[in-house]
Amino acid sequence: MTVGVAMVCFRLYEIHSLKDKRKIVKGLVEKSRNRFNVSVSEVADQDVHHKASIGIAVIGNDGRVLNSLLDRIIDFMDSLGLAELVSREIELINI
């Protein structure tokens, strides 16, 4: 069994309140969940207006498939154009 996790950081522009930030983060999270049926959540920097850190988790048998899936999810989030992708980290854990 393999667990794949990713941490994606976005820079948000023209955000004036946490309410504005939540709207963008909610769009990224819900659209990714609905399209790929994976666990997605904001995991850090909840009180920072101009930065969003989102975690993604998947589980399966083949690490290559999970790595490819995480790459596709991150590319999808970036393609939405809601925020600028700053960094991405992917880790596969074999259990």
Phi, psi and omega in degrees: 000140179233136175250129176249130178231148177223145174239122183239129179247133179240148172258132181251134180250153177055041176258127184247353179204165176293334177295318176298319180296313181302324180297316180291314181297318179300320178297314179298314184292308185293319179296322179290317177300313183293322184283322188247353180053053179233169177276124181221136181201152170285125189244348180202169176059034181295334182261007181259123186294320192256016180217138176230128177246119186240133178255146179229138179226136177221158179222144180185193183261331187246116181297325180295321179294317179295318179299316178297319179297315179297320176299317180295320179296314180296317177298321177298313179302317180295321183291341179294335177072018180279336182202165180269125177290123182258315181207159177215140176226133178236136177224135176249131182240118177272130181242000000 
